[in-house]
């Protein structure tokens, strides 16, 4: 198997039109029906953000077992309504995360949301910013990387989506239970691999990297570039936070606490 640190990524391109003066980046909301405070904060944000574009860098949903589940789930329908209303006045795009990589064109199309490749280079004015969910960069999490390689293949996805809904939901519950047990055991989760991050930046000729996934919001210097880690959103459990990363065409960025 080739070394992922030297395997050229397939990088998408999103060129911001001149009308985009402000671009918001969010990720890791892990929306679920049982966590109403987080959903309400997200709905409020989506209704009131002044951004010309909202780019969602993965894990908008806690779990996704197929677009056909949305037709049976009032909560996912409520999320679709929020997305649809926002997409009527701003560009809304979605990049798959490790929890919701099965969100498909049917659901996104009905919401008016554009799909984004992971990773994608955002060209905003003179800025070139590489966007990714971040899970592909966390190479030290070897069990997850093995699962990711398998689960991102079209063959695996086709076979999984062909299973009965009950079986898919049971599989998702088992993955969530494993994740929760690891949290309670105080496991330290892997961070983005510096060597691979630098390689991706060089391949994209980008001057900055923005990702989520690790739930460790911070700003880091990476060579001559900056690596910005997005915040997760959690208003139903501590630590309470709901942060937006805002880019301006004129240059600069800021972290906005939506609380």
VOSE-655333 format. One line per 5 residues: number of its first residue (from 0); their letters; for each residue y, z, x of C-alpha. Coordinates in steps of 0.02 Angstrom, whole numbers, plus 50000, padded with zeros to 5 digits. Each point is the difference from the previous one (the first is absolute). Layout:
BEGIN
NUM) A) Y/Z/X; ... .
***
This chain:
BEGIN
0) XXXXX) 50000/50000/50000; 50173/49954/50066; 50125/50135/50044; 50121/50018/49852; 50137/50041/50125 .
5) XXXXX) 49992/49820/50062; 49950/49910/49839; 50148/49901/49935; 50048/50058/49826; 50033/49877/49859 .
10) XXXXX) 50182/50040/49965; 50085/49952/49838; 50185/49957/49994; 50128/50061/49873; 50171/49925/50030 .
15) XXXXX) 50131/50095/49901; 50122/49886/49908; 50186/50025/50031; 50014/50092/49834; 49895/50143/50066 .
20) XXXXX) 50122/50128/50069; 49888/50153/49977; 49810/50012/50015; 49902/50157/49956; 49830/50042/50075 .
25) XXXXX) 49882/50125/49920; 49815/50040/50016; 49865/50128/49968; 50051/50056/49826; 49816/50017/49951 .
30) XXXXX) 50045/49986/49816; 49874/50078/49882; 50006/50059/49820; 49974/50183/50046; 50156/50008/50110 .
35) XXXXX) 50140/49974/49876; 50146/50062/50106; 49968/49869/50134; 49988/49863/49870; 50161/50054/49915 .
40) XXXXX) 50094/50004/50166; 49936/49825/50042; 50047/49934/49829; 50174/50074/50019; 50018/49923/50172 .
45) XXXXX) 49942/49828/49945; 50124/50003/49855; 50149/50055/50104; 49982/49930/50176; 50143/49882/50045 .
50) XXXXX) 49887/49904/50121; 49984/49812/49988; 49817/50015/50049; 49870/50137/49990; 49854/49975/50120 .
55) XXXXX) 49850/50112/49967; 49896/50020/50158; 49835/50055/49925; 49920/50146/49910; 50112/49987/49849 .
60) XXXXX) 49845/50056/49904; 49881/50140/50044; 49852/49888/49960; 49969/49823/49937; 49830/49937/49943 .
65) XXXXX) 50053/49830/49935; 50135/49918/49897; 49889/50008/49846; 50018/50191/50003; 50185/49985/49954 .
70) XXXXX) 49957/49932/49828; 49907/50162/49963; 50123/50123/50078; 50164/50048/49914; 50067/50074/50163 .
75) XXXXX) 49976/49838/50097; 50083/49908/49856; 50149/50119/50012; 50010/49963/50187; 49997/49814/49961 .
80) XXXXX) 50146/50021/49882; 50103/50087/50136; 49961/49861/50123; 50037/49864/49874; 50169/50073/49952 .
85) XXXXX) 50053/50018/50182; 49940/49824/50043; 50119/49930/49869; 50151/50050/50105; 49934/50016/50179 .
90) XXXXX) 49867/49925/50111; 49847/50113/49996; 49856/49970/50122; 49837/50091/50031; 49894/50016/50158 .
95) XXXXX) 49823/50070/49982; 49962/50173/50066; 49837/50086/50039; 49988/50071/49823; 50057/49850/49898 .
100) XXXXX) 49947/49849/50103; 49911/49930/49846; 50161/49977/49902; 49990/49817/49957; 50103/49852/49943 .
105) XXXXX) 49966/50030/49816; 50084/50171/49997; 50140/49952/50120; 50035/49840/49903; 50017/50093/49835 .
110) XXXXX) 50121/50120/50085; 50105/49864/50081; 49960/50073/50171; 49977/49891/50155; 49852/50030/50116 .
115) XXXXX) 50031/50034/50185; 49884/49970/50146; 49963/50147/50115; 50088/49988/50121; 50158/49906/49948 .
120) XXXXX) 50155/49963/50103; 50160/50034/49902; 50146/49893/50060; 50156/50087/49933; 50157/49922/50073 .
125) XXXXX) 49980/50015/50187; 49868/50137/49985; 49814/49965/50023; 49898/50145/49933; 49811/50004/49995 .
130) XXXXX) 49930/50081/49843; 49823/50068/49979; 49911/50132/49899; 49945/50076/50165; 49815/50033/49975 .
135) XXXXX) 49948/49852/50110; 50097/50079/50145; 49908/50168/49993; 49859/49950/50116; 49943/50176/50041 .
140) XXXXX) 49935/50019/49822; 49842/49904/50042; 49899/50037/49841; 50144/49937/49893; 50026/49845/50108 .
145) XXXXX) 49816/49956/49977; 50018/50019/49811; 50163/49902/50000; 49921/49854/50092; 49863/49994/49869 .
150) XXXXX) 50106/50031/49845; 50133/49869/50041; 49872/49860/50004; 50000/49884/49848; 49811/50021/49984 .
155) XXXXX) 50010/50190/49986; 50143/49993/49876; 49916/49872/49891; 49839/50103/49995; 50095/50161/49964 .
160) XXXXX) 50105/49926/49860; 49842/49931/49919; 49930/50176/49979; 50017/50092/49833; 50164/50095/49978 .
165) XXXXX) 49911/50169/49998; 49917/49965/50167; 50165/49946/50079; 50088/50155/49936; 49862/50113/50067 .
170) XXXXX) 50016/49920/50172; 50188/50028/49997; 49976/50182/49951; 49882/50025/50147; 50128/49930/50122 .
175) XXXXX) 50137/50112/49928; 49886/50152/50011; 49966/49963/50183; 50186/49982/50035; 50039/50165/49914 .
180) XXXXX) 49863/50092/50094; 50070/49936/50165; 50173/50063/49952; 49934/50173/49957; 49905/50007/50164 .
185) XXXXX) 50164/49970/50092; 49945/49839/50081; 50132/49913/50106; 50018/49819/49947; 50024/49860/50124 .
190) XXXXX) 50173/49930/50039; 50050/49820/50037; 49931/49942/50166; 50149/49971/50117; 49919/49857/50097 .
195) XXXXX) 49954/49905/49843; 50170/50034/49921; 50086/49926/50152; 49884/49850/49997; 50040/49966/49817 .
200) XXXXX) 50186/50016/50034; 49988/49876/50142; 49899/49877/49897; 50129/50009/49859; 50148/50001/50120 .
205) XXXXX) 50062/50146/49897; 50125/50134/50049; 49932/50133/49883; 49841/50058/49915; 49991/50088/49830 .
210) XXXXX) 49839/50070/49928; 49930/50135/49888; 49822/50067/49983; 50010/50151/50117; 50112/50108/49887 .
215) XXXXX) 50100/50051/50155; 50176/49936/49968; 50093/49985/50165; 50090/49879/50115; 49925/49959/50169 .
220) XXXXX) 50053/49898/50151; 49866/49875/50047; 50049/49907/50157; 50164/49913/49957; 49962/50006/49814 .
225) XXXXX) 50004/50132/49864; 49848/50054/49897; 50048/50073/49832; 49867/50092/49899; 50027/50006/49813 .
230) XXXXX) 49985/50156/49896; 49866/50027/49872; 50058/50056/49827; 49939/50166/49931; 50089/50100/49867 .
235) XXXXX) 49848/50084/49924; 49941/50083/50161; 50079/50069/50158; 50077/49936/50107; 50115/49929/49867 .
240) XXXXX) 50083/49838/50053; 50050/49828/49936; 50086/49897/50132; 50065/49822/50003; 50027/49902/50161 .
245) XXXXX) 50151/49887/49972; 50048/49850/50107; 50169/49914/49998; 50028/49817/50041; 50153/50053/50101 .
250) XXXXX) 49885/50106/50109; 49937/50177/50004; 49883/50101/49893; 49999/50167/49911; 49876/50118/49922 .
255) XXXX) 50046/50049/49823; 49923/50153/49918; 49984/49946/49819; 49985/50183/49949 .
***
